[in-house]
Amino acid sequence: MNRNSIDQNNLKSFSNYFKKRKNSQIIANAVIKNGINDTALNNESVKKMHYDFSEEIDVGKVTNQEKSGRCWMFAALNNIRYSISKDLKIEDHDFELSQSYTMFWDKLEKANYFLENIISTVEHEIDSRRVMWLLNEPTNDGGQWDMFTALIEKYGIVPKYVMPETYHSSNSRYLNKILSLKLRNLAKTLREDFKLGADKESLREEKEEMLSEIYSILAYFLGEPPQEFDFEYKNQDGDFYRDISLTPKEFYNKYSKVKMTDYVSIINAPTQDKPFDQTYTVEFLGNVKEGQQIHYLNLPIEKLIDYTKDQLKNGEPVWFGCDVGQWSDRDLGIMDTKLFNYEEVLDTKFTLDKGQRLQYGESILTHAMAFTGVNIKDEEPLSWKVQNSWGEKVGEDGFFIMSNDWFKEFNYEVVINKKYLSQSDFESYQKEPVVLKPWDPMGSLAAR
């Protein structure tokens, strides 16, 4: 018997295995007709996931990233927007920060970051794993909190009316396609010039000219960012205010009580190669070369839960990164490990734990949102209120609800103000980070 391939005896055995289960064909018909999620939906989970929270922040309406992967920007800008709106008493529906503005600078900085990485690896063969990793995706919309921090500290922020959305900020597929095409072209030029004898300093001179082209392409797609603007708003009492000739950095420094450098990224990666109480960074992951770099502190999930709860109870939303596609329903806005009875419907078992899902490629951080509420009973969280950025037609007016079990299994990162950290955790955060390989699962970007 040849066990290297599937033969007719195997097929007969497989069919018998399927048919021996009572009602197997009825269940198959239901899945074929309705799809696995509608068939396996657990209505007990739906009933339990009701939108009532003992601690809740009124952050106003949700925003909509449309057909782009800027969730990390939207979640962070929403936190800043909430702070400014609250401080200035602006009606939330009248005020939003420009996501197109931060997108422009992110794309330009990512282009520089990519070309610098190409220059740093010019000695490597093109089929080396690192070079192929770089060339696989020269640019995308995704990001991390530390990357957002680097952008805002360098370029500031502006109201949305100063640099509104464009067709391609909201539909970024072809913007990314054109940029990737150009960046691969530029990578080829740099590598070939090195082979012809150019040193790295000469390559960096070339790179400056190359970035002029990138800037122009971005301006065609997104418009040029403003150098200064007038900030105009009307508060809830109907009083009108104008602050003239502000630069984006002046606006950020003057009006945002949320200061990016006050926050730290805490992750939960329960794998043997990443001990807790240690910090990590990722090779080739970033945007602003001279700005804040990726810096994670790995802690047990219970600490992420406690810190998130503390910050929410103090009236401040929490940016977080998760694997949004796991055991969740977009229309219902529910994220719960008991939402679908996949095992019962399919007569099978899934036994990977959180660390094993990371190691075997089953789960990574894919999406960033903000916690704006929590339902606590006897000091234990039952569920969490989530501000998404997919518009108001999903979930509860755009808000999602997450069970605490889902938090434990599929939430990988929270961003916490340093003032909430224990002394020991703050000291751990200050450790020199271990550098992870570019393809490590914790090098994933929020881009859904």
C-alpha positions as CSV (number, residue, x, y, z in Angstrom):
1,M,0.0,0.0,0.0
2,N,1.4,3.4,-1.0
3,R,0.9,5.8,1.8
4,N,2.4,8.8,-0.1
5,S,-0.8,9.5,-2.0
6,I,-4.6,9.1,-1.8
7,D,-5.9,6.0,-3.4
8,Q,-9.4,4.6,-4.0
9,N,-9.4,2.7,-0.7
10,N,-8.7,5.9,1.1
11,L,-11.5,7.7,-0.7
12,K,-14.0,4.9,0.3
13,S,-12.8,5.1,3.9
14,F,-13.2,8.9,3.9
15,S,-16.7,8.7,2.5
16,N,-17.7,6.1,5.1
17,Y,-16.3,8.4,7.9
18,F,-18.5,11.2,6.7
19,K,-21.6,9.1,6.4
20,K,-21.3,7.4,9.7
21,R,-22.3,10.5,11.5
22,K,-26.1,10.8,12.1
23,N,-27.7,13.6,10.0
24,S,-24.4,14.4,8.2
25,Q,-26.1,15.1,5.0
26,I,-28.7,17.3,6.6
27,I,-25.9,19.3,8.2
28,A,-24.0,19.5,4.9
29,N,-27.1,20.8,3.2
30,A,-27.5,23.5,5.8
31,V,-23.9,24.6,5.4
32,I,-24.1,24.4,1.6
33,K,-27.3,26.5,1.5
34,N,-26.6,29.0,4.3
35,G,-22.9,29.1,4.8
36,I,-20.9,28.0,7.8
37,N,-21.4,31.1,9.9
38,D,-25.2,31.3,9.6
39,T,-25.4,27.5,10.3
40,A,-23.0,27.5,13.2
41,L,-24.2,30.9,14.8
42,N,-24.7,30.5,18.5
43,N,-27.7,32.5,19.5
44,E,-26.9,32.2,23.2
45,S,-23.8,34.2,22.5
46,V,-25.8,36.8,20.6
47,K,-28.2,37.2,23.5
48,K,-25.4,37.6,26.0
49,M,-23.4,40.2,23.9
50,H,-25.8,43.1,24.6
51,Y,-24.5,46.7,24.5
52,D,-24.7,47.6,28.2
53,F,-21.5,48.6,30.0
54,S,-20.8,49.6,33.6
55,E,-18.0,51.9,32.5
56,E,-18.5,53.8,29.2
57,I,-17.0,56.8,27.5
58,D,-19.2,58.8,25.1
59,V,-16.8,59.3,22.2
60,G,-19.4,60.3,19.7
61,K,-19.8,58.9,16.2
62,V,-17.5,56.3,14.5
63,T,-15.5,57.2,11.4
64,N,-15.1,55.3,8.2
65,Q,-11.8,54.3,6.7
66,E,-13.6,53.0,3.6
67,K,-11.6,50.8,1.3
68,S,-8.2,51.4,2.9
69,G,-6.1,49.8,5.6
70,R,-5.7,52.8,7.8
71,C,-7.4,51.4,10.9
72,W,-4.4,52.2,13.1
73,M,-4.5,55.9,12.1
74,F,-8.3,56.1,12.5
75,A,-8.2,54.6,16.0
76,A,-5.4,56.8,17.2
77,L,-6.8,60.0,15.6
78,N,-10.2,59.2,17.1
79,N,-8.6,59.2,20.6
80,I,-7.0,62.6,19.9
81,R,-10.3,63.9,18.4
82,Y,-12.2,62.9,21.5
83,S,-9.7,64.7,23.7
84,I,-9.9,67.9,21.7
85,S,-13.7,67.8,21.3
86,K,-14.1,67.3,25.0
87,D,-11.7,70.1,25.9
88,L,-13.1,72.7,23.5
89,K,-16.7,71.5,23.9
90,I,-17.1,70.9,20.2
91,E,-20.0,68.8,19.0
92,D,-18.4,65.5,17.9
93,H,-20.3,65.3,14.6
94,D,-18.9,68.7,13.6
95,F,-15.2,67.8,14.1
96,E,-12.8,65.2,12.8
97,L,-9.0,65.1,12.2
98,S,-7.6,64.5,8.7
99,Q,-6.6,60.9,8.0
100,S,-5.5,61.9,4.5
101,Y,-2.9,64.2,6.1
102,T,-1.3,61.5,8.2
103,M,-1.6,59.0,5.3
104,F,0.5,61.3,3.0
105,W,3.4,61.6,5.4
106,D,3.2,57.9,6.3
107,K,3.5,56.9,2.6
108,L,6.5,59.3,2.1
109,E,8.3,58.1,5.2
110,K,7.6,54.5,4.4
111,A,9.2,55.1,0.9
112,N,12.3,56.5,2.6
113,Y,12.3,53.6,5.1
114,F,12.1,51.1,2.3
115,L,14.8,52.6,0.2
116,E,17.1,52.9,3.3
117,N,16.5,49.2,3.9
118,I,17.4,48.4,0.3
119,I,20.6,50.4,0.6
120,S,21.5,48.6,3.9
121,T,21.1,45.2,2.2
122,V,22.7,45.9,-1.2
123,E,25.5,43.4,-0.4
124,H,22.9,40.6,-0.1
125,E,21.9,38.5,-3.1
126,I,18.5,39.4,-4.4
127,D,17.1,36.0,-3.5
128,S,18.2,36.3,0.1
129,R,15.3,36.0,2.5
130,R,15.7,39.6,3.8
131,V,15.8,41.2,0.4
132,M,12.9,39.2,-0.8
133,W,11.0,40.1,2.3
134,L,11.5,43.8,1.6
135,L,10.5,43.5,-2.1
136,N,7.4,41.4,-1.3
137,E,5.5,44.5,-0.1
138,P,7.4,47.8,-0.5
139,T,4.4,49.8,0.9
140,N,1.0,49.2,2.3
141,D,-1.6,51.1,4.5
142,G,-0.9,49.2,7.7
143,G,0.9,50.4,10.8
144,Q,1.5,50.3,14.5
145,W,1.1,52.8,17.4
146,D,4.8,53.6,17.5
147,M,4.7,54.4,13.8
148,F,1.8,56.8,14.4
149,T,3.7,58.4,17.3
150,A,6.7,59.0,15.0
151,L,4.5,60.6,12.4
152,I,2.6,62.9,14.8
153,E,5.7,64.0,16.6
154,K,7.3,65.0,13.3
155,Y,4.4,66.4,11.3
156,G,1.6,67.2,13.7
157,I,-2.1,66.9,12.9
158,V,-4.8,69.0,11.1
159,P,-8.6,69.2,11.1
160,K,-10.2,67.2,8.4
161,Y,-11.5,70.2,6.5
162,V,-7.9,71.4,6.0
163,M,-7.0,68.2,4.1
164,P,-10.1,66.2,3.3
165,E,-10.4,62.7,2.0
166,T,-9.7,62.0,-1.7
167,Y,-10.8,59.2,-3.9
168,H,-7.6,57.3,-3.4
169,S,-7.2,58.0,0.3
170,S,-10.5,56.1,0.7
171,N,-9.7,53.7,-2.1
172,S,-6.0,53.0,-1.7
173,R,-5.5,49.9,-3.8
174,Y,-4.1,51.6,-6.9
175,L,-2.2,54.2,-4.9
176,N,-0.3,51.3,-3.2
177,K,0.0,49.5,-6.5
178,I,1.6,52.5,-8.2
179,L,3.9,53.2,-5.2
180,S,5.0,49.6,-5.0
181,L,5.7,49.5,-8.7
182,K,7.8,52.6,-8.5
183,L,9.7,51.5,-5.3
184,R,10.6,48.2,-6.8
185,N,11.9,50.1,-9.8
186,L,14.0,52.4,-7.6
187,A,15.3,49.4,-5.6
188,K,16.5,47.8,-8.9
189,T,18.3,51.1,-9.8
190,L,20.0,51.3,-6.4
191,R,21.2,47.7,-6.4
192,E,22.5,48.0,-9.9
193,D,24.4,51.2,-9.2
194,F,26.0,49.6,-6.2
195,K,27.2,46.7,-8.4
196,L,28.7,49.4,-10.8
197,G,30.8,50.8,-7.9
198,A,28.6,53.4,-6.2
199,D,29.1,53.5,-2.4
200,K,26.2,53.8,0.1
201,E,26.6,57.6,0.5
202,S,26.2,58.0,-3.2
203,L,23.2,55.8,-3.2
204,R,21.7,58.1,-0.5
205,E,22.2,61.1,-2.7
206,E,20.3,59.3,-5.5
207,K,17.6,58.4,-3.0
208,E,16.9,62.1,-2.2
209,E,16.1,62.6,-5.9
210,M,14.0,59.5,-5.9
211,L,11.9,60.7,-3.0
212,S,11.0,63.8,-5.0
213,E,9.2,61.6,-7.5
214,I,7.4,59.8,-4.6
215,Y,6.3,63.1,-3.1
216,S,4.9,64.2,-6.5
217,I,3.0,60.9,-7.0
218,L,1.5,61.3,-3.5
219,A,0.5,64.9,-4.3
220,Y,-1.4,63.7,-7.4
221,F,-3.3,61.1,-5.4
222,L,-3.8,62.9,-2.1
223,G,-3.0,66.6,-2.6
224,E,-0.2,68.5,-0.9
225,P,-0.3,68.8,2.9
226,P,-0.8,72.3,4.3
227,Q,2.1,74.2,5.9
228,E,-0.3,76.3,8.0
229,F,-4.0,76.9,8.4
230,D,-6.6,78.7,10.4
231,F,-8.4,76.6,13.0
232,E,-12.1,77.6,13.1
233,Y,-14.8,76.0,15.3
234,K,-18.0,76.6,17.1
235,N,-18.6,75.1,20.5
236,Q,-21.7,73.6,22.0
237,D,-22.8,77.1,23.3
238,G,-22.7,78.4,19.7
239,D,-19.6,80.6,20.3
240,F,-17.3,80.9,17.3
241,Y,-13.5,80.7,17.6
242,R,-10.6,81.2,15.1
243,D,-6.9,80.6,15.7
244,I,-5.0,81.9,12.6
245,S,-1.8,80.7,10.9
246,L,-1.1,77.5,12.8
247,T,1.3,74.9,11.6
248,P,0.2,71.3,12.0
249,K,2.7,70.8,14.8
250,E,1.6,74.0,16.6
251,F,-2.0,72.7,16.4
252,Y,-1.0,69.4,17.9
253,N,1.1,70.9,20.6
254,K,-1.5,73.5,21.5
255,Y,-4.8,71.6,21.3
256,S,-4.1,67.9,21.9
257,K,-4.0,66.8,25.5
258,V,-3.1,63.3,24.2
259,K,0.6,63.4,23.8
260,M,1.9,60.4,21.9
261,T,5.1,59.9,23.9
262,D,3.2,59.4,27.1
263,Y,2.0,56.0,25.9
264,V,3.6,52.6,25.6
265,S,2.8,49.5,23.5
266,I,2.1,46.4,25.6
267,I,1.7,43.0,23.8
268,N,0.7,39.5,24.7
269,A,2.7,37.0,22.8
270,P,2.7,33.8,24.9
271,T,5.4,31.9,23.0
272,Q,8.6,30.3,24.3
273,D,10.9,32.5,22.3
274,K,9.4,35.7,23.8
275,P,9.7,35.7,27.6
276,F,7.4,38.1,29.5
277,D,8.8,41.3,31.1
278,Q,11.1,41.8,28.1
279,T,10.9,44.4,25.3
280,Y,11.0,43.6,21.6
281,T,11.4,45.4,18.3
282,V,11.2,44.1,14.7
283,E,13.8,44.4,12.0
284,F,12.7,46.5,9.0
285,L,9.4,47.5,10.7
286,G,8.7,51.2,10.9
287,N,8.2,54.4,8.9
288,V,10.0,57.5,10.2
289,K,13.7,56.6,10.2
290,E,14.7,59.0,12.9
291,G,11.4,58.8,14.8
292,Q,10.1,56.5,17.5
293,Q,10.8,52.9,16.7
294,I,8.7,49.8,17.4
295,H,9.1,49.0,21.1
296,Y,6.8,46.4,22.7
297,L,6.7,45.2,26.3
298,N,5.5,41.6,26.5
299,L,3.3,40.9,29.5
300,P,0.7,38.2,30.6
301,I,-2.8,38.9,29.2
302,E,-4.2,39.5,32.7
303,K,-2.0,42.7,32.9
304,L,-3.3,43.9,29.5
305,I,-6.8,43.5,30.8
306,D,-6.1,45.3,34.1
307,Y,-4.3,48.2,32.5
308,T,-7.1,48.6,29.9
309,K,-9.7,48.6,32.6
310,D,-7.8,51.2,34.7
311,Q,-7.4,53.6,31.8
312,L,-11.1,53.3,30.7
313,K,-12.3,53.8,34.3
314,N,-10.3,57.1,34.2
315,G,-12.2,58.2,31.2
316,E,-9.6,57.6,28.5
317,P,-10.1,55.3,25.4
318,V,-7.5,52.6,24.8
319,W,-6.0,51.9,21.3
320,F,-5.6,48.1,20.7
321,G,-4.6,45.7,18.0
322,C,-6.3,42.3,17.5
323,D,-7.1,39.6,14.9
324,V,-10.5,40.9,14.0
325,G,-11.5,38.1,11.7
326,Q,-11.5,35.4,14.4
327,W,-14.9,34.2,15.8
328,S,-16.5,37.6,14.9
329,D,-19.4,38.8,12.9
330,R,-19.1,42.2,11.1
331,D,-22.9,42.9,10.8
332,L,-23.7,41.9,14.4
333,G,-20.5,43.6,15.7
334,I,-19.9,40.7,18.0
335,M,-16.5,39.3,18.9
336,D,-16.8,36.2,21.1
337,T,-15.1,32.8,21.2
338,K,-18.5,31.1,21.6
339,L,-20.2,33.0,18.7
340,F,-19.9,30.0,16.3
341,N,-20.3,26.3,17.0
342,Y,-17.8,25.3,14.3
343,E,-16.7,22.2,16.2
344,E,-20.2,20.9,16.8
345,V,-21.4,21.5,13.2
346,L,-18.3,20.1,11.6
347,D,-17.7,17.3,14.1
348,T,-14.1,18.2,14.7
349,K,-11.8,19.8,17.2
350,F,-9.5,22.8,17.1
351,T,-6.8,22.6,19.8
352,L,-4.3,25.3,19.1
353,D,-3.8,27.7,22.0
354,K,-2.9,31.4,21.6
355,G,0.8,30.9,21.4
356,Q,0.5,28.0,19.0
357,R,-1.8,30.0,16.7
358,L,0.9,32.6,16.4
359,Q,3.7,30.0,15.8
360,Y,1.7,28.1,13.2
361,G,0.4,31.1,11.2
362,E,-3.2,30.8,12.2
363,S,-3.5,34.2,13.9
364,I,-1.7,37.5,13.9
365,L,-2.6,41.1,14.7
366,T,-4.6,42.4,11.7
367,H,-6.7,45.4,12.9
368,A,-6.6,48.3,15.3
369,M,-9.6,49.8,17.1
370,A,-10.3,51.6,20.4
371,F,-11.9,50.4,23.7
372,T,-14.4,52.9,24.9
373,G,-16.3,50.9,27.6
374,V,-16.3,47.8,29.7
375,N,-18.9,45.9,31.7
376,I,-17.5,44.9,35.0
377,K,-19.0,42.5,37.6
378,D,-17.3,41.7,40.9
379,E,-14.2,43.5,39.5
380,E,-14.0,41.1,36.5
381,P,-14.7,42.3,33.0
382,L,-17.5,40.5,31.2
383,S,-17.5,42.4,27.9
384,W,-15.9,45.4,26.2
385,K,-17.2,48.2,24.0
386,V,-15.2,48.8,20.9
387,Q,-15.1,51.9,18.6
388,N,-14.4,50.6,15.1
389,S,-13.7,52.6,11.9
390,W,-15.9,50.8,9.4
391,G,-18.7,53.2,9.3
392,E,-22.1,53.2,11.1
393,K,-23.7,50.4,9.1
394,V,-22.0,47.6,11.0
395,G,-22.4,46.5,14.6
396,E,-24.3,49.0,16.8
397,D,-24.0,52.2,14.9
398,G,-20.4,51.2,14.1
399,F,-19.5,50.0,17.6
400,F,-18.6,46.4,18.4
401,I,-18.8,44.3,21.5
402,M,-16.1,41.9,22.6
403,S,-16.3,39.2,25.2
404,N,-13.5,39.0,27.8
405,D,-12.6,35.5,26.6
406,W,-12.1,36.9,23.1
407,F,-9.9,39.6,24.5
408,K,-7.7,36.9,26.1
409,E,-7.4,34.8,22.9
410,F,-7.2,37.3,20.0
411,N,-6.1,40.6,21.4
412,Y,-2.4,41.1,21.0
413,E,-1.6,44.7,21.9
414,V,-2.9,47.6,24.0
415,V,-1.5,51.1,24.3
416,I,-1.4,52.4,27.8
417,N,-0.4,55.7,29.4
418,K,2.8,55.3,31.3
419,K,1.2,56.7,34.5
420,Y,-0.9,53.5,34.9
421,L,2.1,51.1,34.7
422,S,3.5,49.6,37.9
423,Q,7.1,50.6,38.7
424,S,8.3,47.1,37.8
425,D,6.5,47.1,34.4
426,F,7.8,50.6,33.6
427,E,11.3,49.4,34.4
428,S,10.8,46.4,32.1
429,Y,9.6,48.7,29.3
430,Q,13.0,50.6,29.5
431,K,15.0,47.5,28.8
432,E,17.0,47.2,25.5
433,P,14.6,45.5,23.1
434,V,15.4,42.1,21.5
435,V,15.3,42.4,17.7
436,L,12.9,40.0,16.1
437,K,13.3,38.9,12.5
438,P,11.2,40.7,9.9
439,W,8.9,37.7,9.4
440,D,8.1,37.2,13.1
441,P,4.3,37.2,13.8
442,M,4.7,40.2,16.0
443,G,5.9,42.2,13.0
444,S,2.4,42.2,11.5
445,L,0.7,45.5,10.9
446,A,-2.9,46.6,11.6
447,A,-4.3,47.0,8.1
448,R,-7.9,45.8,7.9
